[in-house]
């Protein structure tokens, strides 16, 4: 997987977007590291995001981080096509693993601020395996059920490279499948298996299909073959899974 391309300032982002348009690109994800309050410094880039949307047909997926009301309103006015929101509800993970100075309510406030600002295309991301038990992701699912989200992206914990002090055991496949089954049973939107997950586990991908998943980012070839053999109608989209619909 290639690393994301750094942009140092709004002019660099505009230059990149125009170059991408010239190369017939589809769009891009804008993200970044967050501060101790879980906020991504998107503020200086809002005008450029709006300009890119006016000038081009590029699709923009904005990784929001945590947002207060003013920041949410500004981001919604800039009109990115998708708003990807990581949702965590385990206080021990938020404080002890992510080292943020916020609590679970900050994620609810972010979603409230986005929807009260008229946001569309909100796609929460929930990572299975962050918590020691499944209660963390289940609490996150309970939260997103309260909102009219466009889709839910399910991720699977991948410990970062070069982090010897954090080596949790691999996430059990059954935990992932059970969560997806609960999500598909309780949400009215598509549930998708995202790109952040250990790769090569075609058996898990097939089990997720059986559990009701609507789409899989970069599935294995064997998964695709099995799905076709099962009579499923497949559609390939060269887009981020947040753009499922």
N, C-alpha and C positions, 0 to 999 in steps of 0.2 A: 504494500500500500504506500503510495507516495505521500510525502508530507504536504501539508497545506502551504500555499504560497503566501509569504508575508507581505503585507502592505503597511508602510510606515506612516502614511498620512492620507487624507482624503484625495489628494491629487493622484497618488499612486493607485488608489482603488479605481478612480475614474479611468486612468490610463489602462489598467488591467481590463476593465470591463469593455472599453472600446476595442482593445486588442482581441478580446474573446469574441466580440461581435464580428470583427473582421475575419476571424478564423471559423466562423459559422458555429460557434459554441452555443450550448443550450442555456447555460446559466451557472450560478455559483452559490456556494454556502459562505456566509460571512459569520465568523466566529472569533474567538480569542480567549485568552486567559482571563480569569475573573479576579476581583479583589477579595479581601477577607469578608466582605458582605455579599459575595456571590454575584456581583454586578460586572458585566462586560462593558468596557468603555466604548460603546457604540455612538455616543452623543455626537462627536465630531464628524461622523460619517452619514448622518441622517440626510443631509442635503444632497450628498452624492448618490445615495440609494434612490432618492426621489428622482434625481436627474437621470440616472440610468434607466429607471422605469419609464420616464417620458421619452427618452431617446431611442430605446431599443426594445426588442422582444425577449430579452434575457429574463429567465426565471431566477428569482432571488429567494433563497432560504436563509432566514436570519435566526441564528442561535441567540436567544434573547438574554440568557442569564436571568437573575432576579430583577424585577422592575418595580419602581414606585409609580404613582399615578402619572406624574409629569413625563417620565421616561416612556411609559407605555403609550401615552397619547402621542408623543413625538414619533415613536417607532411606527405606530399605526398610520400616522399621516404620511410617512415616507413610503408606504404601500409595498413592502416586500410581499411576495406571493405566499410564503409560508413562514410561520413563526414556530420554531422548534423550542420546546420548553422542557428541560430536564426536571423531573418531579421526584423528589426524595422526601420521605416522611419518617425516617428513622433518625431520631435526634442524635443517637450515638454515632451514626455514620456521618451526619452533617458536621458535628463538632469534632469527633475523634479521627475520622478518616479524611474528610474533605477540608477540615480546619477552617470552617466558616463560623463567623460570629453571629449566626442567625439560628432560628428554630424552624420547625415544620410549618408554622403559620406563614412564613415568608413565601412559601410556594403557593399557598392558597391566595395570598394577597396579589402575587404576580398574575395568576389566572383571573382573579376578579378585576384587576386593573386593566388587563388586556381586553376582556369582554365588555367592561363598562366603557372602554374607549372605542368600541365598535369593531374590534378585531375579527377578522375572518381567516380561515386557514390555519387555525391553531392546532399544532400536532405535538402533544406531550410525548416525552420519551421516558420510559421506566426501565431501569436496569435490574435484571434478576441476578441475585447473588451478592449485592452490596451488603445486605444485612446477613447476620448469622442464620436467621430463620426466615421463612417466607412472609413474616408479618410486615416487614418493611415495604415490600412491593405490593402487598395486598392493601395496605393503608394508602399507598399512592394511587392504586386503582380506585379505591373508594372515593378519593378526592376528585379525580378527573371525571368520574361518573356524573358529578354535579354540573358539568359544563357541556356545552354544545360543541365538542371538539370535532375536527375534520377526520382525524385518524389517530390511532395510538401506535407508536413504534416501540417494540419490545427489544431491549438489548440484553446481552449476556456478559457478565463481568469478565474482563480480560485484565489481569494485573499488569501494570505498566512495566515496560522493560527497564532494567537497571534499578529495580526497587527491591533489594534483598530483604528489607525489613517488612515488606508486605507481600506475603506469598500465601494467599488463602487457597484451600483445596479447590479443585475444579468444581464448577456448579453441576449438580446432578441433572441429567437430562429430564428426569421425571418432574423436577421442580419447574423447569422451563415450560414443559408441556402442560402441566397442571395450571400454571399461571395463564398461559394462552387460552386454555379452555375456559377458565373463569372470566377472562377478559371478553372473549367472543360471546359468552353467554350473557354478559351484563352490559355490553356497550352496543349502541346502535350505529357505530361507525366501523370502517375497516380496521382490523388489527394486523400489523405487519411485523415481520422479523427483520430487524435492522442489520446494518453492515457491521456494527461493533459486536462481535461474537467470535469465539474460536472457530476457525474454518476447517473444512474437510469432514465435518460430522454430518454426513448425508442422512444417517438414520434419524438424527434429531430433526432435520429439516422435513423429512417425510412424516414423522410423528406430528410435527407442527401443522402440516397440511391436514392430517386427519383430525387435528384438534380444532380446525376451522380458520386457520390463518388465511388472510386474503392475498398476501404477497410476501415475497422473500427477496431481500437485496442480495444480489450475486449468489444465487443458489449453485450448488455443485452440479456437475454434469449428470451424475448418477440420479440426483433428485429430479432433474428435468426429465430424464429418460423414464423414471418410474412414474412420474406424474402423467406423462403422455401415454404410457402403457395402461394406466388406470382410466383413461378416457377423459382426463381433465382437459379443458380448453385453456391454453396458455397464451399470455400476452406479454411480450417483451417490451419494456420501456427503458430508454436510456436516460433515466432521470433519478434523482434522489428518491428514496421510498416515501418521503414526506409528500411527494406529489402524486400519490396513488390516485387521487381524484381532485 
